[in-house]
């Protein structure tokens, strides 16, 4: 019999929320036009710039990651503009659909789900564009549906060499988990969502915008109102918002960003790297095939494509017996993979707990592909050596 409130979230989002963040949210809301709220707005804006490693604007929307990405696409482009969209999973596919919905001319560069995008394909398309007709390249950094981290740094180099195109990036499950140096790489539009690396509940979207993107904004003609980033920029300069923000999520953001600053960027990235390595080592030791290659492993989730046990049965026993929630596969991967989240407020102990529960689950399902305990031992070895 499962105990109430013991549920352990090991999904790519929403991610676990620290107690001090939950407690911060429990305060009474204050007026969003008050001086007290302005102070919070100023603090979180500065800390968001720290997290994004940028001097540029980081704007806060009341939206999910999808809303942040839609804003990132529609503020800097006009109908008929040609864009390149990388599609190697559910989210890359979504950005192509958003771009088409707004009448953009979409050129899709795809890779099989579970494989990273090939930067060379972007280079070929960008170099062939002597007319400079390509106005933006839209990329998912960490493709959560498959557990693949795309090579943003290399793709971005080819975008920079093109000169005209903006780079618009979904960093929804990479920001706050792996290094995304916005200014150093010259990323133009960087979108993320609160329920991932930020360790707070869903509801806030973030968009970092470069000076080059603001220049494109001046001539962009796609319709926008609530998601018009020009309004947010103008108001952020006065530590305010154009519309009513979710005040209590700002309390949460304030607390979470202070926790992140205390841990430090390098430590945050190293922790996610360690959790990813330990999880992958454990899965291999249990004799279960990994869905994404080691050299393109997402820091947010590990996707497993079990061959001798049913993925949905694994998820079901994990939840019923151990109160551990794992994510399933999407679209044609439904029932074929399960995904272990290790993003945000997750520590070494959580991984050992989840792997231990997974070993118990495999035993219960009669799986004989590995020595019991091999998974926990493999994960523990990674922790001992890092």
C-alpha distance (Angstrom), angle and dihedral (degrees) to the residues before:
residue distance angle dihedral
X1 . . .
X2 3.79 . .
X3 3.79 117.5 .
X4 3.77 119.4 -123.6
X5 3.81 116.6 -99.5
X6 3.81 94.7 9.0
X7 3.81 91.0 112.6
X8 3.80 112.3 136.7
X9 3.79 115.1 -155.3
X10 3.81 110.9 -143.2
X11 3.80 95.9 162.3
X12 3.82 128.5 111.6
X13 3.82 91.4 -105.8
X14 2.91 151.4 36.8
X15 3.79 83.1 39.1
X16 3.83 126.6 -161.6
X17 3.82 114.6 -71.0
X18 3.84 120.1 -140.7
X19 3.78 116.7 -119.5
X20 3.82 94.0 -118.7
X21 3.81 88.8 55.4
X22 3.81 91.8 50.3
X23 3.79 90.3 48.2
X24 3.80 91.4 49.7
X25 3.81 88.7 54.6
X26 3.79 91.7 53.3
X27 3.82 92.5 71.3
X28 3.80 121.6 104.6
X29 3.79 113.1 -89.8
X30 3.81 114.8 -109.4
X31 3.79 128.4 -150.2
X32 3.80 110.2 -73.1
X33 3.82 89.1 -143.6
X34 3.82 92.8 53.7
X35 3.79 128.0 110.6
X36 3.81 89.4 -119.6
X37 3.78 91.2 57.5
X38 3.81 90.9 47.7
X39 3.80 88.8 58.2
X40 3.81 91.0 54.0
X41 3.80 90.3 46.3
X42 3.80 91.1 52.6
X43 3.80 92.9 48.6
X44 3.82 96.3 47.7
X45 3.82 92.2 44.7
X46 3.81 91.0 54.5
X47 3.79 91.8 46.1
X48 3.81 91.6 48.2
X49 3.81 88.7 55.5
X50 3.81 88.2 51.5
X51 3.82 91.1 51.1
X52 3.82 92.4 47.2
X53 3.83 91.6 45.3
X54 3.80 88.9 -129.1
X55 3.81 142.2 126.3
X56 3.82 89.2 -158.4
X57 3.78 129.4 92.6
X58 3.80 119.5 -67.5
X59 3.79 107.1 -169.3
X60 3.80 126.8 -161.2
X61 3.82 121.7 -139.3
X62 3.77 130.9 -176.4
X63 3.79 93.4 -122.1
X64 3.78 144.1 91.1
X65 3.80 123.0 -95.5
X66 3.81 88.0 -86.7
X67 3.82 90.1 57.7
X68 3.81 90.3 49.6
X69 3.82 90.1 50.8
X70 3.81 93.1 46.3
X71 3.82 88.7 51.7
X72 3.80 88.8 47.8
X73 3.79 91.0 54.4
X74 3.82 102.2 40.8
X75 3.82 100.1 44.5
X76 3.78 96.6 62.4
X77 3.81 105.4 35.4
X78 3.80 142.1 64.5
X79 3.82 131.4 -141.9
X80 3.79 111.1 -81.2
X81 3.82 94.1 24.7
X82 3.78 113.5 141.6
X83 3.82 116.0 -120.7
X84 3.80 134.2 178.4
X85 3.81 113.8 -138.2
X86 3.81 123.8 -168.0
X87 3.81 111.5 -140.9
X88 3.81 120.5 -174.8
X89 3.78 98.5 133.1
X90 3.78 148.3 3.6
X91 3.80 95.7 -58.4
X92 3.79 98.8 45.3
X93 3.80 85.8 50.5
X94 3.81 89.4 51.7
X95 3.83 93.9 54.1
X96 3.80 89.7 53.4
X97 3.84 88.3 53.1
X98 3.83 92.0 48.8
X99 3.82 90.8 49.5
X100 3.82 91.4 48.8
X101 3.82 91.3 47.6
X102 3.81 88.0 60.1
X103 3.79 94.8 48.7
X104 3.79 97.4 -105.5
X105 3.79 118.7 151.9
X106 3.79 101.3 -113.2
X107 3.77 124.7 -155.0
X108 3.82 109.1 -174.1
X109 3.80 122.8 -152.1
X110 3.77 106.4 -167.2
X111 3.78 140.1 -174.7
X112 3.77 129.2 -171.9
X113 3.82 112.5 -84.3
X114 3.80 106.2 -94.4
X115 3.81 93.5 33.0
X116 3.82 126.6 89.9
X117 3.80 122.6 -112.9
X118 3.81 113.8 -95.6
X119 3.84 109.0 -117.8
X120 3.82 89.8 -156.7
X121 3.80 90.7 66.9
X122 3.80 88.8 57.3
X123 3.78 90.7 47.6
X124 3.81 92.3 52.5
X125 3.82 93.1 49.6
X126 3.80 93.5 44.7
X127 3.81 94.6 46.3
X128 3.82 91.3 48.1
X129 3.82 90.0 54.8
X130 3.80 97.7 88.2
X131 3.83 90.1 155.1
X132 3.84 89.2 60.6
X133 3.80 89.3 -130.0
X134 3.82 93.6 145.2
X135 3.79 104.9 95.1
X136 3.82 99.6 178.7
X137 3.78 144.1 9.6
X138 3.81 112.7 -147.1
X139 3.80 116.9 -158.2
X140 3.80 138.3 174.6
X141 3.79 107.1 -140.9
X142 3.81 99.7 -165.8
X143 3.84 109.0 24.7
X144 3.79 100.0 -151.0
X145 3.79 95.8 -170.5
X146 3.81 91.7 66.6
X147 3.81 106.4 18.3
X148 3.81 93.8 -114.0
X149 3.82 125.4 142.9
X150 3.81 110.5 -152.5
X151 3.81 121.1 -143.1
X152 3.79 96.6 -105.9
X153 3.80 94.3 164.7
X154 3.81 93.8 59.4
X155 3.81 96.0 40.2
X156 3.81 88.7 49.7
X157 3.83 91.0 53.4
X158 3.80 88.9 58.9
X159 3.82 90.8 47.3
X160 3.82 89.2 51.5
X161 3.82 90.7 49.8
X162 3.84 88.7 53.7
X163 3.79 88.8 58.6
X164 3.79 100.0 -161.1
X165 3.82 105.9 58.4
X166 3.80 122.0 86.6
X167 3.79 119.1 -135.9
X168 3.81 111.6 -130.5
X169 3.78 113.8 -170.8
X170 3.79 136.0 -165.9
X171 3.81 102.1 -148.7
X172 3.81 92.0 163.1
X173 3.82 93.8 132.3
X174 3.80 99.8 22.1
X175 3.81 103.0 53.2
X176 3.79 108.4 91.9
X177 3.82 90.5 15.4
X178 3.79 105.0 60.6
X179 3.77 134.9 19.1
X180 3.83 112.2 -77.1
X181 3.82 103.7 167.0
X182 3.80 97.7 -171.0
X183 3.82 98.8 -173.2
X184 3.80 97.5 36.1
X185 3.82 91.0 54.1
X186 3.81 93.7 36.0
X187 3.81 94.8 -126.2
X188 3.81 110.5 -177.8
X189 3.79 106.1 -159.7
X190 3.80 121.1 15.5
X191 3.81 120.0 -179.0
X192 3.80 129.4 -168.8
X193 3.81 141.7 158.4
X194 3.79 134.4 -128.6
X195 3.82 100.1 -124.0
X196 3.80 95.8 66.4
X197 3.82 127.8 52.1
X198 3.81 90.4 -8.0
X199 3.84 90.5 69.9
X200 3.80 95.1 -139.1
X201 3.83 131.2 112.1
X202 3.83 121.0 -84.0
X203 3.79 119.3 -82.2
X204 3.81 110.7 82.1
X205 3.79 126.8 83.8
X206 3.80 124.8 -167.6
X207 3.80 129.9 -154.2
X208 3.80 123.9 -173.4
X209 3.82 112.1 -159.4
X210 3.82 129.0 -163.1
X211 3.83 126.4 -145.8
X212 3.82 88.2 -110.5
X213 3.82 90.2 56.8
X214 3.83 91.0 48.6
X215 3.80 88.0 54.5
X216 3.82 89.0 54.9
X217 3.82 89.1 46.8
X218 3.82 90.1 64.5
X219 3.81 92.3 64.8
X220 3.83 99.9 29.8
X221 3.80 112.4 116.1
X222 3.81 106.0 -175.1
X223 3.83 110.7 126.4
X224 3.79 116.7 -101.6
X225 3.76 138.0 153.9
X226 3.81 117.6 153.1
X227 3.81 89.4 30.5
X228 3.81 95.2 44.6
X229 3.81 100.5 131.6
X230 3.81 92.4 -163.5
X231 3.82 87.7 70.8
X232 3.81 91.6 50.5
X233 3.81 92.1 48.8
X234 3.80 92.3 50.9
X235 3.80 92.6 48.7
X236 3.83 95.4 41.2
X237 3.82 87.3 59.2
X238 3.84 85.7 63.2
X239 3.83 92.8 41.0
X240 3.75 90.6 -109.0
X241 3.82 142.4 109.6
X242 3.81 130.0 -123.1
X243 3.82 91.6 -135.5
X244 3.81 137.2 22.3
X245 3.82 108.8 -66.6
X246 3.83 123.4 -156.2
X247 3.81 94.0 -96.1
X248 3.82 94.9 -165.2
X249 3.81 91.8 53.5
X250 3.81 87.0 55.2
X251 3.82 88.4 57.3
X252 3.81 86.7 51.3
X253 3.81 92.4 47.9
X254 3.80 91.0 49.2
X255 3.82 91.4 53.3
X256 3.82 95.2 42.8
X257 3.82 94.7 48.7
X258 3.81 89.9 50.2
X259 3.82 89.0 53.0
X260 3.81 89.9 49.2
X261 3.80 91.9 49.6
X262 3.80 90.3 50.5
X263 3.81 90.3 52.7
X264 3.82 93.6 44.2
X265 3.81 130.0 -135.5
X266 3.81 96.6 -94.9
X267 3.81 91.2 50.2
X268 3.80 92.4 47.7
X269 3.80 91.6 52.1
X270 3.82 92.5 44.4
X271 3.81 91.1 50.3
X272 3.80 93.1 52.3
X273 3.80 90.0 46.0
X274 3.81 90.0 52.0
X275 3.81 93.6 47.0
X276 3.80 90.4 49.3
X277 3.82 93.1 49.3
X278 3.80 93.1 46.1
X279 3.80 92.8 48.9
X280 3.80 92.8 48.2
X281 3.81 92.7 46.0
X282 3.81 89.9 50.9
X283 3.81 93.9 48.8
X284 3.82 91.1 50.1
X285 3.82 91.2 47.9
X286 3.81 89.0 53.3
X287 3.80 89.3 56.3
X288 3.80 93.9 -114.9
X289 3.83 118.2 138.1
X290 3.81 117.8 -119.0
X291 3.79 116.9 -132.5
X292 3.84 99.0 -145.3
X293 3.82 126.6 48.9
X294 3.83 119.5 -104.5
X295 3.80 93.7 -115.6
X296 3.81 92.2 56.7
X297 3.81 100.5 39.2
X298 3.80 116.6 149.0
X299 3.83 114.8 -126.2
X300 3.80 88.2 -142.4
X301 3.79 105.6 55.5
X302 3.77 142.8 5.8
X303 3.81 116.4 -141.8
X304 3.81 118.2 -151.7
X305 3.82 124.2 -164.0
X306 3.82 102.7 -162.8
X307 3.82 115.0 -156.3
X308 3.83 101.9 -173.3
X309 3.77 101.4 36.5
X310 3.82 132.9 45.5
X311 3.82 114.5 -101.0
X312 3.81 94.4 -145.4
X313 3.82 92.0 48.4
X314 3.80 88.6 53.3
X315 3.82 90.6 51.9
X316 3.80 91.6 46.2
X317 3.84 96.2 51.9
X318 3.82 91.5 42.4
X319 3.79 89.5 55.8
X320 3.82 99.6 39.1
X321 3.79 99.9 42.3
X322 3.79 104.1 25.1
X323 3.81 103.7 24.5
X324 3.80 89.7 -129.0
X325 3.78 114.8 139.9
X326 3.81 116.9 -147.3
X327 3.82 125.1 -179.8
X328 3.80 123.6 -116.7
X329 3.79 131.8 -142.2
X330 3.81 125.0 -80.5
X331 3.81 129.9 -130.8
X332 3.83 110.8 -24.2
X333 3.81 89.9 4.0
X334 3.83 92.3 59.9
X335 3.80 108.1 127.8
X336 3.83 91.0 5.5
X337 3.80 102.1 82.0
X338 3.77 139.0 27.0
X339 3.79 123.1 -155.9
X340 3.80 128.6 -144.0
X341 3.80 113.1 -153.6
X342 3.82 119.3 -146.0
X343 3.79 100.4 167.1
X344 3.79 131.3 124.5
X345 3.82 121.0 -10.5
X346 3.81 94.5 22.4
X347 3.81 127.6 125.6
X348 3.81 137.5 -172.9
X349 3.82 91.1 -92.0
X350 3.81 91.6 56.9
X351 3.79 90.7 56.0
X352 3.82 92.3 49.5
X353 3.83 89.4 49.4
X354 3.79 93.1 49.4
X355 3.81 93.7 45.1
X356 3.82 90.9 47.2
X357 3.80 89.5 51.5
X358 3.80 90.2 47.5
X359 3.81 90.4 53.2
X360 3.81 90.1 50.1
X361 3.79 89.1 49.1
X362 3.81 92.9 51.1
X363 3.81 90.3 50.9
X364 3.78 90.9 50.6
X365 3.82 90.3 51.0
X366 3.81 90.9 51.9
X367 3.79 94.8 -113.3
X368 3.81 112.1 164.0
X369 3.79 101.5 179.5
X370 3.80 97.0 113.0
X371 3.78 145.9 18.9
X372 3.83 108.4 -86.3
X373 3.81 109.7 -106.3
X374 3.81 94.5 26.0
X375 3.81 91.9 111.8
X376 3.80 96.2 52.9
X377 3.82 90.0 44.5
X378 3.81 91.8 52.5
X379 3.82 93.4 48.5
X380 3.82 91.7 45.7
X381 3.81 89.7 52.1
X382 3.82 91.0 55.6
X383 3.81 89.9 50.4
X384 3.80 92.7 46.7
X385 3.80 91.2 52.6
X386 3.80 100.0 44.3
